[in-house]
Amino acid sequence: MADFENSQEIPKIITFLSSLLQRVAETNDVFRHLDSQKISIFHGLTRPTISVNSYLQRIFKYANCSPSCYITAYIYLDRFMKKQPLLPINSFNVHRLLITSVLVSAKYMDDM
């Protein structure tokens, strides 16, 4: 379990990251039918009913990751978006990509 000096920073990081990812997903949803986007194994058949914010708060509650883990997870997602422009983050894959990036980040940042 991570020990944090200032627990007030964690909700701010979660809120910021979830807001940013929600806007990216919604923006890419608008252009989904205009471009020829690929579908990956991360795409769901339907949009999850849980919001990105609620999902990220749940991950935070149960995963006990450090704040740097969430920042690193976003860096991984940003790199993914740049390397795979035909697989943009949207409402059908944001949750799966988010949990994957947090998991990889936790393994790199928090595992001993």
C-alpha positions as CSV (number, residue, x, y, z in Angstrom):
1,M,0.0,0.0,0.0
2,A,1.4,3.4,-1.0
3,D,2.0,6.0,1.7
4,F,1.2,9.5,0.6
5,E,2.2,12.7,2.3
6,N,-0.6,14.8,0.9
7,S,-3.7,12.7,0.2
8,Q,-5.5,15.8,-1.3
9,E,-3.3,15.6,-4.4
10,I,-4.6,12.2,-5.4
11,P,-8.2,13.2,-6.3
12,K,-6.9,16.2,-8.3
13,I,-4.7,13.9,-10.3
14,I,-7.6,11.4,-10.8
15,T,-10.0,14.3,-11.7
16,F,-7.6,15.9,-14.2
17,L,-6.7,12.6,-15.9
18,S,-10.3,11.4,-16.2
19,S,-11.4,14.8,-17.5
20,L,-8.7,14.8,-20.1
21,L,-9.3,11.2,-21.3
22,Q,-13.1,11.8,-21.4
23,R,-12.6,14.8,-23.7
24,V,-10.2,12.9,-25.9
25,A,-12.7,10.0,-26.2
26,E,-15.6,12.3,-26.9
27,T,-13.6,14.2,-29.5
28,N,-12.6,11.0,-31.3
29,D,-16.2,9.6,-31.1
30,V,-17.3,12.6,-33.3
31,F,-14.7,11.7,-36.0
32,R,-15.1,7.9,-35.6
33,H,-17.3,7.6,-38.7
34,L,-15.5,10.1,-40.8
35,D,-12.1,8.4,-40.8
36,S,-11.2,4.9,-41.6
37,Q,-10.3,3.9,-38.1
38,K,-9.1,0.4,-37.2
39,I,-10.7,-1.6,-34.5
40,S,-8.4,-3.3,-32.0
41,I,-8.8,-6.0,-29.3
42,F,-9.3,-3.1,-26.9
43,H,-12.6,-2.0,-28.5
44,G,-15.8,-3.1,-26.8
45,L,-19.0,-3.8,-28.6
46,T,-20.8,-1.1,-26.5
47,R,-19.8,1.9,-24.4
48,P,-19.3,1.0,-20.7
49,T,-22.0,2.4,-18.5
50,I,-19.4,3.6,-15.9
51,S,-17.9,7.1,-16.6
52,V,-14.1,7.5,-17.0
53,N,-14.0,9.4,-13.8
54,S,-15.8,6.8,-11.8
55,Y,-13.7,4.0,-13.3
56,L,-10.5,5.8,-12.5
57,Q,-11.6,6.5,-9.0
58,R,-12.4,2.8,-8.6
59,I,-8.9,1.9,-9.9
60,F,-7.4,4.4,-7.4
61,K,-9.5,2.9,-4.5
62,Y,-8.5,-0.7,-5.1
63,A,-5.1,-0.6,-6.9
64,N,-3.2,1.5,-4.3
65,C,-1.0,2.9,-7.0
66,S,1.2,5.9,-6.3
67,P,0.3,9.3,-7.9
68,S,3.3,8.9,-10.3
69,C,1.7,5.7,-11.6
70,Y,-1.2,7.6,-13.0
71,I,1.0,10.2,-14.6
72,T,3.1,7.5,-16.2
73,A,-0.1,5.7,-17.3
74,Y,-1.1,8.9,-19.2
75,I,2.3,9.2,-20.8
76,Y,1.9,5.6,-22.0
77,L,-1.5,6.5,-23.5
78,D,-0.1,9.6,-25.1
79,R,2.7,7.6,-26.7
80,F,0.1,5.0,-27.9
81,M,-1.9,7.8,-29.5
82,K,1.1,9.1,-31.3
83,K,2.3,5.7,-32.5
84,Q,-1.1,4.4,-33.5
85,P,-3.0,7.3,-35.1
86,L,-5.5,4.9,-36.8
87,L,-6.4,3.5,-33.3
88,P,-7.6,6.6,-31.5
89,I,-8.8,6.5,-27.9
90,N,-12.6,6.7,-27.9
91,S,-15.6,5.7,-25.7
92,F,-15.4,2.1,-26.8
93,N,-11.8,1.5,-25.8
94,V,-10.8,4.2,-23.2
95,H,-11.6,2.0,-20.2
96,R,-9.6,-1.0,-21.4
97,L,-6.7,1.2,-22.5
98,L,-6.8,3.0,-19.1
99,I,-6.7,-0.1,-17.0
100,T,-3.9,-1.6,-19.2
101,S,-1.8,1.6,-18.9
102,V,-2.3,1.8,-15.2
103,L,-1.3,-1.9,-14.8
104,V,1.9,-1.5,-16.8
105,S,2.7,1.7,-15.0
106,A,2.2,0.1,-11.6
107,K,4.4,-2.8,-12.6
108,Y,7.1,-0.3,-13.6
109,M,6.7,2.3,-10.9
110,D,5.5,0.5,-7.8
111,D,6.6,-3.1,-7.9
112,M,9.7,-4.0,-6.0
